[in-house]
Amino acid sequence: MPPKPLIAILSVAVLLGAAPQVMAQTSPGVASPPPSHVRGRITIHPGRLLYRHCVDWYELQHRPSGTVLYPQMRCWWVRG
């Protein structure tokens, strides 16, 4: 067999063997999983004599769409 047809047959065989893999990567029906975003947490161990005291309330805020009630909160550390 001359070398040119042999190269052509081998290249077609390689392309046909790689086609299912390429189709699996670019298939529109298969969705990749969404990236997981993990927000960092801060853990505070102040000791037994301290605790957190919080006060919350609603405040009127004037916005272009109208006046709305907006929740507010203030927290601080106190000795127990």
N, CA, C and O atoms as a GROMACS GRO file, in nm:
protein
  320
    1MET      N    1   0.085  -0.116   0.000
    1MET     CA    2   0.000   0.000   0.000
    1MET      C    3   0.090   0.123   0.000
    1MET      O    4   0.184   0.130   0.079
    2PRO      N    5   0.063   0.220  -0.086
    2PRO     CA    6   0.144   0.342  -0.090
    2PRO      C    7   0.125   0.422   0.039
    2PRO      O    8   0.022   0.409   0.104
    3PRO      N    9   0.223   0.504   0.077
    3PRO     CA   10   0.217   0.574   0.205
    3PRO      C   11   0.104   0.677   0.214
    3PRO      O   12   0.050   0.696   0.323
    4LYS      N   13   0.065   0.743   0.106
    4LYS     CA   14  -0.039   0.847   0.115
    4LYS      C   15  -0.175   0.790   0.155
    4LYS      O   16  -0.237   0.846   0.245
    5PRO      N   17  -0.225   0.681   0.095
    5PRO     CA   18  -0.353   0.626   0.140
    5PRO      C   19  -0.345   0.572   0.283
    5PRO      O   20  -0.443   0.579   0.358
    6LEU      N   21  -0.230   0.519   0.321
    6LEU     CA   22  -0.214   0.469   0.457
    6LEU      C   23  -0.226   0.583   0.558
    6LEU      O   24  -0.289   0.567   0.663
    7ILE      N   25  -0.165   0.696   0.527
    7ILE     CA   26  -0.173   0.813   0.616
    7ILE      C   27  -0.317   0.864   0.622
    7ILE      O   28  -0.364   0.901   0.730
    8ALA      N   29  -0.386   0.864   0.510
    8ALA     CA   30  -0.523   0.910   0.506
    8ALA      C   31  -0.612   0.819   0.590
    8ALA      O   32  -0.698   0.868   0.664
    9ILE      N   33  -0.594   0.687   0.579
    9ILE     CA   34  -0.674   0.592   0.656
    9ILE      C   35  -0.646   0.607   0.806
    9ILE      O   36  -0.739   0.604   0.886
   10LEU      N   37  -0.520   0.624   0.842
   10LEU     CA   38  -0.485   0.639   0.984
   10LEU      C   39  -0.540   0.771   1.041
   10LEU      O   40  -0.586   0.774   1.156
   11SER      N   41  -0.536   0.876   0.962
   11SER     CA   42  -0.587   1.004   1.013
   11SER      C   43  -0.739   0.999   1.031
   11SER      O   44  -0.791   1.055   1.128
   12VAL      N   45  -0.810   0.933   0.939
   12VAL     CA   46  -0.955   0.918   0.954
   12VAL      C   47  -0.987   0.833   1.077
   12VAL      O   48  -1.081   0.863   1.150
   13ALA      N   49  -0.910   0.727   1.099
   13ALA     CA   50  -0.933   0.641   1.215
   13ALA      C   51  -0.910   0.719   1.345
   13ALA      O   52  -0.984   0.702   1.442
   14VAL      N   53  -0.807   0.803   1.347
   14VAL     CA   54  -0.780   0.883   1.466
   14VAL      C   55  -0.892   0.983   1.489
   14VAL      O   56  -0.935   1.003   1.603
   15LEU      N   57  -0.940   1.047   1.383
   15LEU     CA   58  -1.048   1.144   1.397
   15LEU      C   59  -1.177   1.079   1.443
   15LEU      O   60  -1.249   1.135   1.526
   16LEU      N   61  -1.208   0.962   1.393
   16LEU     CA   62  -1.328   0.892   1.434
   16LEU      C   63  -1.317   0.843   1.578
   16LEU      O   64  -1.417   0.840   1.651
   17GLY      N   65  -1.200   0.806   1.619
   17GLY     CA   66  -1.180   0.763   1.757
   17GLY      C   67  -1.190   0.879   1.855
   17GLY      O   68  -1.232   0.859   1.969
   18ALA      N   69  -1.152   1.001   1.814
   18ALA     CA   70  -1.156   1.118   1.902
   18ALA      C   71  -1.290   1.190   1.896
   18ALA      O   72  -1.318   1.273   1.982
   19ALA      N   73  -1.372   1.161   1.798
   19ALA     CA   74  -1.498   1.233   1.780
   19ALA      C   75  -1.593   1.220   1.900
   19ALA      O   76  -1.649   1.322   1.941
   20PRO      N   77  -1.614   1.103   1.959
   20PRO     CA   78  -1.706   1.095   2.073
   20PRO      C   79  -1.656   1.179   2.192
   20PRO      O   80  -1.737   1.237   2.265
   21GLN      N   81  -1.525   1.186   2.212
   21GLN     CA   82  -1.473   1.265   2.322
   21GLN      C   83  -1.497   1.414   2.297
   21GLN      O   84  -1.532   1.487   2.390
   22VAL      N   85  -1.478   1.458   2.175
   22VAL     CA   86  -1.499   1.598   2.143
   22VAL      C   87  -1.647   1.632   2.156
   22VAL      O   88  -1.682   1.739   2.207
   23MET      N   89  -1.733   1.543   2.110
   23MET     CA   90  -1.876   1.568   2.119
   23MET      C   91  -1.921   1.574   2.266
   23MET      O   92  -2.008   1.653   2.300
   24ALA      N   93  -1.862   1.491   2.352
   24ALA     CA   94  -1.900   1.492   2.492
   24ALA      C   95  -1.859   1.622   2.560
   24ALA      O   96  -1.927   1.668   2.651
   25GLN      N   97  -1.748   1.682   2.516
   25GLN     CA   98  -1.702   1.806   2.577
   25GLN      C   99  -1.784   1.926   2.532
   25GLN      O  100  -1.803   2.019   2.609
   26THR      N  101  -1.832   1.925   2.408
   26THR     CA  102  -1.900   2.042   2.355
   26THR      C  103  -2.051   2.024   2.344
   26THR      O  104  -2.118   2.106   2.282
   27SER      N  105  -2.105   1.919   2.402
   27SER     CA  106  -2.248   1.893   2.393
   27SER      C  107  -2.327   2.000   2.468
   27SER      O  108  -2.299   2.026   2.585
   28PRO      N  109  -2.426   2.062   2.403
   28PRO     CA  110  -2.503   2.167   2.471
   28PRO      C  111  -2.597   2.113   2.577
   28PRO      O  112  -2.638   2.188   2.665
   29GLY      N  113  -2.633   1.985   2.573
   29GLY     CA  114  -2.726   1.930   2.669
   29GLY      C  115  -2.660   1.899   2.804
   29GLY      O  116  -2.730   1.886   2.905
   30VAL      N  117  -2.528   1.888   2.807
   30VAL     CA  118  -2.457   1.854   2.930
   30VAL      C  119  -2.411   1.984   2.996
   30VAL      O  120  -2.334   2.060   2.937
   31ALA      N  121  -2.458   2.008   3.116
   31ALA     CA  122  -2.421   2.130   3.188
   31ALA      C  123  -2.310   2.098   3.287
   31ALA      O  124  -2.312   1.994   3.353
   32SER      N  125  -2.214   2.187   3.296
   32SER     CA  126  -2.108   2.169   3.393
   32SER      C  127  -2.159   2.213   3.530
   32SER      O  128  -2.246   2.300   3.540
   33PRO      N  129  -2.106   2.154   3.636
   33PRO     CA  130  -2.155   2.190   3.770
   33PRO      C  131  -2.116   2.334   3.803
   33PRO      O  132  -2.009   2.380   3.762
   34PRO      N  133  -2.201   2.406   3.875
   34PRO     CA  134  -2.170   2.545   3.908
   34PRO      C  135  -2.053   2.550   4.006
   34PRO      O  136  -2.036   2.459   4.087
   35PRO      N  137  -1.973   2.655   3.999
   35PRO     CA  138  -1.861   2.665   4.093
   35PRO      C  139  -1.913   2.688   4.234
   35PRO      O  140  -2.008   2.764   4.254
   36SER      N  141  -1.852   2.624   4.328
   36SER     CA  142  -1.896   2.640   4.466
   36SER      C  143  -1.816   2.753   4.530
   36SER      O  144  -1.693   2.749   4.533
   37HIS      N  145  -1.886   2.851   4.581
   37HIS     CA  146  -1.824   2.964   4.647
   37HIS      C  147  -1.847   2.948   4.796
   37HIS      O  148  -1.961   2.942   4.842
   38VAL      N  149  -1.741   2.943   4.869
   38VAL     CA  150  -1.752   2.927   5.013
   38VAL      C  151  -1.706   3.057   5.078
   38VAL      O  152  -1.593   3.100   5.060
   39ARG      N  153  -1.796   3.117   5.154
   39ARG     CA  154  -1.762   3.240   5.224
   39ARG      C  155  -1.691   3.204   5.353
   39ARG      O  156  -1.736   3.117   5.427
   40GLY      N  157  -1.581   3.271   5.379
   40GLY     CA  158  -1.504   3.245   5.500
   40GLY      C  159  -1.579   3.285   5.626
   40GLY      O  160  -1.658   3.379   5.625
   41ARG      N  161  -1.555   3.214   5.733
   41ARG     CA  162  -1.618   3.244   5.861
   41ARG      C  163  -1.510   3.284   5.961
   41ARG      O  164  -1.397   3.236   5.957
   42ILE      N  165  -1.549   3.373   6.050
   42ILE     CA  166  -1.460   3.414   6.157
   42ILE      C  167  -1.518   3.359   6.287
   42ILE      O  168  -1.633   3.387   6.321
   43THR      N  169  -1.440   3.282   6.357
   43THR     CA  170  -1.483   3.227   6.485
   43THR      C  171  -1.410   3.302   6.597
   43THR      O  172  -1.288   3.311   6.597
   44ILE      N  173  -1.488   3.355   6.691
   44ILE     CA  174  -1.431   3.431   6.801
   44ILE      C  175  -1.461   3.357   6.930
   44ILE      O  176  -1.576   3.322   6.956
   45HIS      N  177  -1.360   3.334   7.009
   45HIS     CA  178  -1.375   3.272   7.140
   45HIS      C  179  -1.327   3.373   7.245
   45HIS      O  180  -1.211   3.367   7.286
   46PRO      N  181  -1.414   3.465   7.289
   46PRO     CA  182  -1.369   3.572   7.377
   46PRO      C  183  -1.349   3.529   7.522
   46PRO      O  184  -1.283   3.602   7.597
   47GLY      N  185  -1.400   3.420   7.563
   47GLY     CA  186  -1.388   3.378   7.702
   47GLY      C  187  -1.526   3.371   7.767
   47GLY      O  188  -1.626   3.405   7.705
   48ARG      N  189  -1.529   3.326   7.891
   48ARG     CA  190  -1.657   3.305   7.957
   48ARG      C  191  -1.716   3.435   8.012
   48ARG      O  192  -1.837   3.442   8.033
   49LEU      N  193  -1.635   3.538   8.036
   49LEU     CA  194  -1.685   3.659   8.099
   49LEU      C  195  -1.746   3.759   8.001
   49LEU      O  196  -1.809   3.856   8.043
   50LEU      N  197  -1.728   3.737   7.872
   50LEU     CA  198  -1.780   3.830   7.772
   50LEU      C  199  -1.893   3.766   7.694
   50LEU      O  200  -1.892   3.645   7.668
   51TYR      N  201  -1.991   3.846   7.656
   51TYR     CA  202  -2.095   3.800   7.565
   51TYR      C  203  -2.134   3.916   7.475
   51TYR      O  204  -2.100   4.031   7.502
   52ARG      N  205  -2.205   3.886   7.371
   52ARG     CA  206  -2.241   3.986   7.272
   52ARG      C  207  -2.382   4.037   7.300
   52ARG      O  208  -2.475   3.957   7.312
   53HIS      N  209  -2.398   4.167   7.308
   53HIS     CA  210  -2.528   4.229   7.333
   53HIS      C  211  -2.570   4.301   7.205
   53HIS      O  212  -2.494   4.381   7.151
   54CYS      N  213  -2.691   4.272   7.156
   54CYS     CA  214  -2.739   4.330   7.030
   54CYS      C  215  -2.872   4.400   7.050
   54CYS      O  216  -2.956   4.355   7.129
   55VAL      N  217  -2.892   4.509   6.978
   55VAL     CA  218  -3.018   4.582   6.976
   55VAL      C  219  -3.058   4.597   6.830
   55VAL      O  220  -2.976   4.635   6.746
   56ASP      N  221  -3.184   4.565   6.800
   56ASP     CA  222  -3.230   4.580   6.661
   56ASP      C  223  -3.358   4.662   6.658
   56ASP      O  224  -3.434   4.667   6.755
   57TRP      N  225  -3.380   4.727   6.544
   57TRP     CA  226  -3.497   4.812   6.526
   57TRP      C  227  -3.522   4.831   6.376
   57TRP      O  228  -3.438   4.795   6.293
   58TYR      N  229  -3.636   4.888   6.344
   58TYR     CA  230  -3.669   4.922   6.205
   58TYR      C  231  -3.661   5.073   6.190
   58TYR      O  232  -3.703   5.148   6.277
   59GLU      N  233  -3.606   5.116   6.076
   59GLU     CA  234  -3.587   5.258   6.050
   59GLU      C  235  -3.651   5.293   5.916
   59GLU      O  236  -3.638   5.219   5.819
   60LEU      N  237  -3.720   5.408   5.911
   60LEU     CA  238  -3.778   5.454   5.784
   60LEU      C  239  -3.667   5.513   5.698
   60LEU      O  240  -3.590   5.597   5.744
   61GLN      N  241  -3.660   5.469   5.573
   61GLN     CA  242  -3.564   5.526   5.478
   61GLN      C  243  -3.640   5.572   5.356
   61GLN      O  244  -3.729   5.503   5.306
   62HIS      N  245  -3.605   5.690   5.309
   62HIS     CA  246  -3.670   5.748   5.192
   62HIS      C  247  -3.589   5.712   5.067
   62HIS      O  248  -3.472   5.746   5.056
   63ARG      N  249  -3.654   5.642   4.976
   63ARG     CA  250  -3.590   5.598   4.853
   63ARG      C  251  -3.670   5.648   4.734
   63ARG      O  252  -3.784   5.689   4.751
   64PRO      N  253  -3.611   5.646   4.613
   64PRO     CA  254  -3.684   5.693   4.494
   64PRO      C  255  -3.814   5.617   4.470
   64PRO      O  256  -3.909   5.674   4.415
   65SER      N  257  -3.820   5.491   4.509
   65SER     CA  258  -3.942   5.413   4.488
   65SER      C  259  -4.046   5.438   4.598
   65SER      O  260  -4.161   5.396   4.585
   66GLY      N  261  -4.006   5.505   4.705
   66GLY     CA  262  -4.097   5.534   4.815
   66GLY      C  263  -4.030   5.508   4.948
   66GLY      O  264  -3.917   5.460   4.954
   67THR      N  265  -4.099   5.539   5.055
   67THR     CA  266  -4.045   5.518   5.189
   67THR      C  267  -4.060   5.372   5.228
   67THR      O  268  -4.166   5.312   5.209
   68VAL      N  269  -3.953   5.315   5.283
   68VAL     CA  270  -3.954   5.173   5.322
   68VAL      C  271  -3.901   5.159   5.464
   68VAL      O  272  -3.826   5.243   5.513
   69LEU      N  273  -3.942   5.050   5.530
   69LEU     CA  274  -3.887   5.014   5.659
   69LEU      C  275  -3.762   4.930   5.636
   69LEU      O  276  -3.766   4.833   5.561
   70TYR      N  277  -3.652   4.967   5.698
   70TYR     CA  278  -3.525   4.900   5.678
   70TYR      C  279  -3.474   4.851   5.812
   70TYR      O  280  -3.463   4.930   5.906
   71PRO      N  281  -3.440   4.720   5.827
   71PRO     CA  282  -3.394   4.670   5.956
   71PRO      C  283  -3.253   4.721   5.988
   71PRO      O  284  -3.167   4.728   5.900
   72GLN      N  285  -3.230   4.756   6.112
   72GLN     CA  286  -3.100   4.800   6.161
   72GLN      C  287  -3.061   4.714   6.281
   72GLN      O  288  -3.148   4.661   6.350
   73MET      N  289  -2.929   4.698   6.306
   73MET     CA  290  -2.883   4.622   6.421
   73MET      C  291  -2.747   4.674   6.464
   73MET      O  292  -2.662   4.705   6.381
   74ARG      N  293  -2.728   4.685   6.594
   74ARG     CA  294  -2.600   4.724   6.652
   74ARG      C  295  -2.565   4.620   6.758
   74ARG      O  296  -2.650   4.583   6.839
   75CYS      N  297  -2.441   4.572   6.757
   75CYS     CA  298  -2.395   4.473   6.854
   75CYS      C  299  -2.262   4.518   6.914
   75CYS      O  300  -2.184   4.587   6.850
   76TRP      N  301  -2.238   4.477   7.041
   76TRP     CA  302  -2.112   4.508   7.107
   76TRP      C  303  -2.087   4.403   7.214
   76TRP      O  304  -2.178   4.331   7.255
   77TRP      N  305  -1.962   4.395   7.259
   77TRP     CA  306  -1.922   4.298   7.361
   77TRP      C  307  -1.938   4.362   7.498
   77TRP      O  308  -1.898   4.477   7.518
   78VAL      N  309  -1.997   4.288   7.593
   78VAL     CA  310  -2.012   4.335   7.730
   78VAL      C  311  -1.963   4.226   7.826
   78VAL      O  312  -1.962   4.108   7.792
   79ARG      N  313  -1.923   4.267   7.944
   79ARG     CA  314  -1.884   4.171   8.047
   79ARG      C  315  -2.007   4.121   8.120
   79ARG      O  316  -2.099   4.198   8.147
   80GLY      N  317  -2.008   3.993   8.153
   80GLY     CA  318  -2.125   3.935   8.216
   80GLY      C  319  -2.114   3.911   8.361
   80GLY      O  320  -2.209   3.862   8.423
   0.00000   0.00000   0.00000
